[in-house]
Amino acid sequence: MESKIKTDVKLSVRPSMIGDCVYLAKHLREADSNEVQASVGKSNLEALVYSWSVTEKPYTIVNAETPAGVFGVVPVDTGVGAIWLLGTDALTQGRWTFLRESKKWLNKVSKDYDLLFNYVDERNTVHLKWIEWLGFTFIKRHPNFGHEQRPFLEFVRIC
């Protein structure tokens, strides 16, 4: 029996380029794309480019040279940032590398902040588990959040 799980996923991180957003917009995980639509009601490309443009130091996760995700922190107030990540299925296919490196990169992007926060679509179960694993705390359920008025969970982490 042939396995359909990719084992050749080689994830690494580099500074982001605007072109990464174009590729990722077409290849986001379905749950990430649904979350974008539910929260802001914009296209994947519009949401990615906006988030990328307001992030002080955006980073791209690549599988070999192909973008697999983009992330960063948007400064909101002194010492407060909105952390975010959107990705492709390569992140779940390379989950062990992704998980191992996540905590290291979280420490790197949070060094200038006292508090990180954001909101996650309650349907995005992969993100929910990952966010909790990273040490964030879910503090409030918003039953009618964003463009589609869907349940989202607010999460925070003191840095």
PyRosetta script that sets phi, psi and omega in degrees:
from pyrosetta import init, pose_from_sequence

init()
pose = pose_from_sequence("MESKIKTDVKLSVRPSMIGDCVYLAKHLREADSNEVQASVGKSNLEALVYSWSVTEKPYTIVNAETPAGVFGVVPVDTGVGAIWLLGTDALTQGRWTFLRESKKWLNKVSKDYDLLFNYVDERNTVHLKWIEWLGFTFIKRHPNFGHEQRPFLEFVRIC")
pose.set_psi(1, 130.4)
pose.set_omega(1, -178.6)
pose.set_phi(2, -88.3)
pose.set_psi(2, 133.6)
pose.set_omega(2, 179.0)
pose.set_phi(3, -81.0)
pose.set_psi(3, 140.8)
pose.set_omega(3, 177.2)
pose.set_phi(4, -97.5)
pose.set_psi(4, 2.1)
pose.set_omega(4, 179.8)
pose.set_phi(5, -83.7)
pose.set_psi(5, 126.8)
pose.set_omega(5, 178.2)
pose.set_phi(6, -72.7)
pose.set_psi(6, 132.5)
pose.set_omega(6, 178.4)
pose.set_phi(7, -112.4)
pose.set_psi(7, -0.6)
pose.set_omega(7, -176.7)
pose.set_phi(8, -99.9)
pose.set_psi(8, 25.9)
pose.set_omega(8, -179.8)
pose.set_phi(9, -80.7)
pose.set_psi(9, 120.8)
pose.set_omega(9, -179.6)
pose.set_phi(10, -122.5)
pose.set_psi(10, 93.4)
pose.set_omega(10, -175.2)
pose.set_phi(11, -89.1)
pose.set_psi(11, 139.5)
pose.set_omega(11, 172.0)
pose.set_phi(12, -147.3)
pose.set_psi(12, 173.5)
pose.set_omega(12, -176.3)
pose.set_phi(13, -125.2)
pose.set_psi(13, 141.4)
pose.set_omega(13, 176.0)
pose.set_phi(14, -144.3)
pose.set_psi(14, 164.6)
pose.set_omega(14, 174.0)
pose.set_phi(15, -58.5)
pose.set_psi(15, 144.2)
pose.set_omega(15, -176.6)
pose.set_phi(16, -78.3)
pose.set_psi(16, 152.8)
pose.set_omega(16, 172.4)
pose.set_phi(17, -126.2)
pose.set_psi(17, 150.7)
pose.set_omega(17, -177.7)
pose.set_phi(18, -57.0)
pose.set_psi(18, -33.9)
pose.set_omega(18, 179.1)
pose.set_phi(19, -61.8)
pose.set_psi(19, -25.4)
pose.set_omega(19, 176.8)
pose.set_phi(20, -60.8)
pose.set_psi(20, -36.9)
pose.set_omega(20, 180.0)
pose.set_phi(21, -63.7)
pose.set_psi(21, -37.8)
pose.set_omega(21, -179.3)
pose.set_phi(22, -63.7)
pose.set_psi(22, -47.3)
pose.set_omega(22, 179.0)
pose.set_phi(23, -63.5)
pose.set_psi(23, -49.1)
pose.set_omega(23, -175.9)
pose.set_phi(24, -62.7)
pose.set_psi(24, -35.8)
pose.set_omega(24, -179.4)
pose.set_phi(25, -56.7)
pose.set_psi(25, -33.2)
pose.set_omega(25, -179.1)
pose.set_phi(26, -85.9)
pose.set_psi(26, -12.6)
pose.set_omega(26, -171.7)
pose.set_phi(27, -128.4)
pose.set_psi(27, 16.0)
pose.set_omega(27, -179.0)
pose.set_phi(28, -60.7)
pose.set_psi(28, 149.2)
pose.set_omega(28, 169.8)
pose.set_phi(29, -53.9)
pose.set_psi(29, 145.9)
pose.set_omega(29, -179.6)
pose.set_phi(30, -57.3)
pose.set_psi(30, -41.8)
pose.set_omega(30, -179.5)
pose.set_phi(31, -64.2)
pose.set_psi(31, -36.8)
pose.set_omega(31, 178.2)
pose.set_phi(32, -68.9)
pose.set_psi(32, -42.3)
pose.set_omega(32, 178.0)
pose.set_phi(33, -62.8)
pose.set_psi(33, -42.3)
pose.set_omega(33, 177.6)
pose.set_phi(34, -62.4)
pose.set_psi(34, -38.8)
pose.set_omega(34, -180.0)
pose.set_phi(35, -66.0)
pose.set_psi(35, -41.2)
pose.set_omega(35, 177.0)
pose.set_phi(36, -58.8)
pose.set_psi(36, -49.2)
pose.set_omega(36, -178.4)
pose.set_phi(37, -62.5)
pose.set_psi(37, -44.2)
pose.set_omega(37, -177.4)
pose.set_phi(38, -66.1)
pose.set_psi(38, -37.5)
pose.set_omega(38, -174.9)
pose.set_phi(39, -82.3)
pose.set_psi(39, -48.4)
pose.set_omega(39, -173.4)
pose.set_phi(40, -116.2)
pose.set_psi(40, -13.6)
pose.set_omega(40, 177.9)
pose.set_phi(41, 67.1)
pose.set_psi(41, 23.0)
pose.set_omega(41, 179.2)
pose.set_phi(42, -109.9)
pose.set_psi(42, 167.3)
pose.set_omega(42, 175.3)
pose.set_phi(43, -68.2)
pose.set_psi(43, 160.2)
pose.set_omega(43, 176.4)
pose.set_phi(44, -55.3)
pose.set_psi(44, -43.1)
pose.set_omega(44, -178.0)
pose.set_phi(45, -64.0)
pose.set_psi(45, -46.8)
pose.set_omega(45, 179.0)
pose.set_phi(46, -59.3)
pose.set_psi(46, -44.7)
pose.set_omega(46, -178.9)
pose.set_phi(47, -65.9)
pose.set_psi(47, -43.2)
pose.set_omega(47, 179.8)
pose.set_phi(48, -65.2)
pose.set_psi(48, -47.0)
pose.set_omega(48, -178.7)
pose.set_phi(49, -63.7)
pose.set_psi(49, -41.7)
pose.set_omega(49, 178.5)
pose.set_phi(50, -62.7)
pose.set_psi(50, -51.5)
pose.set_omega(50, -179.2)
pose.set_phi(51, -59.6)
pose.set_psi(51, -43.1)
pose.set_omega(51, 178.7)
pose.set_phi(52, -60.5)
pose.set_psi(52, -42.5)
pose.set_omega(52, -174.5)
pose.set_phi(53, -71.8)
pose.set_psi(53, -27.1)
pose.set_omega(53, -179.2)
pose.set_phi(54, -98.3)
pose.set_psi(54, 0.9)
pose.set_omega(54, 177.6)
pose.set_phi(55, -89.9)
pose.set_psi(55, 129.0)
pose.set_omega(55, -177.0)
pose.set_phi(56, -59.0)
pose.set_psi(56, -49.2)
pose.set_omega(56, -180.0)
pose.set_phi(57, -134.3)
pose.set_psi(57, 83.8)
pose.set_omega(57, 178.8)
pose.set_phi(58, -74.7)
pose.set_psi(58, 146.2)
pose.set_omega(58, 179.0)
pose.set_phi(59, -124.2)
pose.set_psi(59, 149.7)
pose.set_omega(59, 176.7)
pose.set_phi(60, -117.1)
pose.set_psi(60, 131.9)
pose.set_omega(60, 171.9)
pose.set_phi(61, -88.4)
pose.set_psi(61, 129.6)
pose.set_omega(61, -179.7)
pose.set_phi(62, -120.9)
pose.set_psi(62, 147.3)
pose.set_omega(62, 171.5)
pose.set_phi(63, -106.3)
pose.set_psi(63, 103.4)
pose.set_omega(63, -166.8)
pose.set_phi(64, 62.9)
pose.set_psi(64, -110.4)
pose.set_omega(64, 177.9)
pose.set_phi(65, -110.9)
pose.set_psi(65, -0.7)
pose.set_omega(65, -175.6)
pose.set_phi(66, -89.8)
pose.set_psi(66, 127.5)
pose.set_omega(66, 178.2)
pose.set_phi(67, -57.7)
pose.set_psi(67, 133.2)
pose.set_omega(67, 178.9)
pose.set_phi(68, -119.2)
pose.set_psi(68, -14.9)
pose.set_omega(68, 179.4)
pose.set_phi(69, -177.8)
pose.set_psi(69, 161.0)
pose.set_omega(69, 176.3)
pose.set_phi(70, -137.3)
pose.set_psi(70, 143.7)
pose.set_omega(70, -177.2)
pose.set_phi(71, -153.0)
pose.set_psi(71, 168.8)
pose.set_omega(71, 176.9)
pose.set_phi(72, 168.4)
pose.set_psi(72, -168.9)
pose.set_omega(72, 179.2)
pose.set_phi(73, -128.8)
pose.set_psi(73, 130.3)
pose.set_omega(73, 175.9)
pose.set_phi(74, -95.6)
pose.set_psi(74, 119.5)
pose.set_omega(74, 177.0)
pose.set_phi(75, -63.8)
pose.set_psi(75, 129.9)
pose.set_omega(75, -178.3)
pose.set_phi(76, -111.2)
pose.set_psi(76, -40.7)
pose.set_omega(76, -179.5)
pose.set_phi(77, -156.0)
pose.set_psi(77, 174.0)
pose.set_omega(77, 178.9)
pose.set_phi(78, -57.5)
pose.set_psi(78, 117.3)
pose.set_omega(78, 178.2)
pose.set_phi(79, 78.0)
pose.set_psi(79, 2.7)
pose.set_omega(79, -177.4)
pose.set_phi(80, -121.9)
pose.set_psi(80, 132.4)
pose.set_omega(80, 179.6)
pose.set_phi(81, -138.6)
pose.set_psi(81, 151.1)
pose.set_omega(81, 174.9)
pose.set_phi(82, -98.3)
pose.set_psi(82, 111.2)
pose.set_omega(82, -178.5)
pose.set_phi(83, -87.2)
pose.set_psi(83, 145.4)
pose.set_omega(83, -177.7)
pose.set_phi(84, -152.4)
pose.set_psi(84, 158.5)
pose.set_omega(84, 174.9)
pose.set_phi(85, -157.5)
pose.set_psi(85, 136.2)
pose.set_omega(85, 171.3)
pose.set_phi(86, -131.6)
pose.set_psi(86, 138.6)
pose.set_omega(86, -174.7)
pose.set_phi(87, -148.6)
pose.set_psi(87, 176.5)
pose.set_omega(87, 178.5)
pose.set_phi(88, -98.9)
pose.set_psi(88, 178.8)
pose.set_omega(88, 177.4)
pose.set_phi(89, -65.7)
pose.set_psi(89, -16.4)
pose.set_omega(89, 178.3)
pose.set_phi(90, -60.9)
pose.set_psi(90, -27.7)
pose.set_omega(90, 179.5)
pose.set_phi(91, -67.8)
pose.set_psi(91, -38.3)
pose.set_omega(91, 178.1)
pose.set_phi(92, -79.1)
pose.set_psi(92, -30.1)
pose.set_omega(92, 177.1)
pose.set_phi(93, -69.8)
pose.set_psi(93, -32.5)
pose.set_omega(93, 177.0)
pose.set_phi(94, -105.0)
pose.set_psi(94, 37.4)
pose.set_omega(94, -169.5)
pose.set_phi(95, -58.2)
pose.set_psi(95, -34.1)
pose.set_omega(95, -177.1)
pose.set_phi(96, -68.7)
pose.set_psi(96, -43.7)
pose.set_omega(96, 175.8)
pose.set_phi(97, -64.8)
pose.set_psi(97, -44.6)
pose.set_omega(97, -179.6)
pose.set_phi(98, -58.1)
pose.set_psi(98, -49.0)
pose.set_omega(98, -179.3)
pose.set_phi(99, -63.5)
pose.set_psi(99, -44.1)
pose.set_omega(99, -178.9)
pose.set_phi(100, -60.1)
pose.set_psi(100, -43.0)
pose.set_omega(100, -176.7)
pose.set_phi(101, -81.8)
pose.set_psi(101, -22.3)
pose.set_omega(101, -176.3)
pose.set_phi(102, -56.1)
pose.set_psi(102, -47.0)
pose.set_omega(102, -177.3)
pose.set_phi(103, -65.6)
pose.set_psi(103, -38.1)
pose.set_omega(103, 177.7)
pose.set_phi(104, -61.7)
pose.set_psi(104, -46.5)
pose.set_omega(104, -178.5)
pose.set_phi(105, -71.6)
pose.set_psi(105, -31.9)
pose.set_omega(105, 174.9)
pose.set_phi(106, -61.3)
pose.set_psi(106, -44.7)
pose.set_omega(106, 177.6)
pose.set_phi(107, -61.3)
pose.set_psi(107, -39.6)
pose.set_omega(107, -179.0)
pose.set_phi(108, -66.1)
pose.set_psi(108, -48.0)
pose.set_omega(108, -175.3)
pose.set_phi(109, -77.9)
pose.set_psi(109, -16.0)
pose.set_omega(109, -177.6)
pose.set_phi(110, -96.0)
pose.set_psi(110, -2.1)
pose.set_omega(110, -172.4)
pose.set_phi(111, -61.5)
pose.set_psi(111, -25.5)
pose.set_omega(111, 179.6)
pose.set_phi(112, -96.3)
pose.set_psi(112, 11.3)
pose.set_omega(112, -175.0)
pose.set_phi(113, -125.2)
pose.set_psi(113, 151.3)
pose.set_omega(113, 173.1)
pose.set_phi(114, -95.6)
pose.set_psi(114, -27.1)
pose.set_omega(114, -176.3)
pose.set_phi(115, -146.4)
pose.set_psi(115, 133.6)
pose.set_omega(115, 172.7)
pose.set_phi(116, -117.1)
pose.set_psi(116, 146.2)
pose.set_omega(116, -179.7)
pose.set_phi(117, -153.4)
pose.set_psi(117, 168.1)
pose.set_omega(117, 167.2)
pose.set_phi(118, -179.1)
pose.set_psi(118, -169.6)
pose.set_omega(118, -178.9)
pose.set_phi(119, -128.5)
pose.set_psi(119, 144.0)
pose.set_omega(119, -179.6)
pose.set_phi(120, -131.1)
pose.set_psi(120, 139.7)
pose.set_omega(120, 177.0)
pose.set_phi(121, -62.5)
pose.set_psi(121, 127.4)
pose.set_omega(121, -178.5)
pose.set_phi(122, -59.0)
pose.set_psi(122, -23.7)
pose.set_omega(122, 179.3)
pose.set_phi(123, -76.9)
pose.set_psi(123, -16.9)
pose.set_omega(123, -174.4)
pose.set_phi(124, -85.2)
pose.set_psi(124, 73.6)
pose.set_omega(124, -171.7)
pose.set_phi(125, -63.2)
pose.set_psi(125, -33.0)
pose.set_omega(125, 177.5)
pose.set_phi(126, -63.1)
pose.set_psi(126, -44.8)
pose.set_omega(126, 178.3)
pose.set_phi(127, -65.5)
pose.set_psi(127, -39.4)
pose.set_omega(127, 179.9)
pose.set_phi(128, -57.1)
pose.set_psi(128, -47.9)
pose.set_omega(128, -179.9)
pose.set_phi(129, -64.3)
pose.set_psi(129, -42.7)
pose.set_omega(129, -177.9)
pose.set_phi(130, -66.2)
pose.set_psi(130, -43.8)
pose.set_omega(130, 179.9)
pose.set_phi(131, -60.3)
pose.set_psi(131, -44.8)
pose.set_omega(131, 178.4)
pose.set_phi(132, -65.5)
pose.set_psi(132, -41.9)
pose.set_omega(132, 179.4)
pose.set_phi(133, -60.3)
pose.set_psi(133, -33.7)
pose.set_omega(133, 178.6)
pose.set_phi(134, -74.8)
pose.set_psi(134, -7.2)
pose.set_omega(134, 176.9)
pose.set_phi(135, 99.2)
pose.set_psi(135, 12.1)
pose.set_omega(135, 175.0)
pose.set_phi(136, -79.9)
pose.set_psi(136, 157.5)
pose.set_omega(136, 178.0)
pose.set_phi(137, -117.9)
pose.set_psi(137, 132.1)
pose.set_omega(137, 174.4)
pose.set_phi(138, -81.0)
pose.set_psi(138, 123.0)
pose.set_omega(138, -173.5)
pose.set_phi(139, -111.1)
pose.set_psi(139, -19.1)
pose.set_omega(139, -178.3)
pose.set_phi(140, -159.9)
pose.set_psi(140, 140.9)
pose.set_omega(140, 172.9)
pose.set_phi(141, -99.1)
pose.set_psi(141, 126.2)
pose.set_omega(141, 177.4)
pose.set_phi(142, -105.9)
pose.set_psi(142, 103.4)
pose.set_omega(142, -173.1)
pose.set_phi(143, -68.2)
pose.set_psi(143, -23.7)
pose.set_omega(143, -177.3)
pose.set_phi(144, -130.6)
pose.set_psi(144, 68.9)
pose.set_omega(144, -173.3)
pose.set_phi(145, -100.9)
pose.set_psi(145, 143.5)
pose.set_omega(145, 168.6)
pose.set_phi(146, 72.0)
pose.set_psi(146, -167.6)
pose.set_omega(146, -175.4)
pose.set_phi(147, -56.0)
pose.set_psi(147, -44.2)
pose.set_omega(147, -177.2)
pose.set_phi(148, -93.6)
pose.set_psi(148, 1.8)
pose.set_omega(148, 179.2)
pose.set_phi(149, 54.0)
pose.set_psi(149, 48.2)
pose.set_omega(149, 179.3)
pose.set_phi(150, -102.2)
pose.set_psi(150, 163.2)
pose.set_omega(150, 176.5)
pose.set_phi(151, -68.8)
pose.set_psi(151, 126.1)
pose.set_omega(151, 174.9)
pose.set_phi(152, -126.8)
pose.set_psi(152, 153.6)
pose.set_omega(152, 177.4)
pose.set_phi(153, -111.8)
pose.set_psi(153, 131.7)
pose.set_omega(153, 176.6)
pose.set_phi(154, -88.2)
pose.set_psi(154, 134.8)
pose.set_omega(154, -179.7)
pose.set_phi(155, -131.7)
pose.set_psi(155, 152.3)
pose.set_omega(155, -178.5)
pose.set_phi(156, -141.8)
pose.set_psi(156, 159.9)
pose.set_omega(156, 173.0)
pose.set_phi(157, -149.3)
pose.set_psi(157, 127.4)
pose.set_omega(157, 173.3)
pose.set_phi(158, -81.8)
pose.set_psi(158, 129.9)
pose.set_omega(158, -174.7)
pose.set_phi(159, -92.8)
pose.dump_pdb("model.pdb")
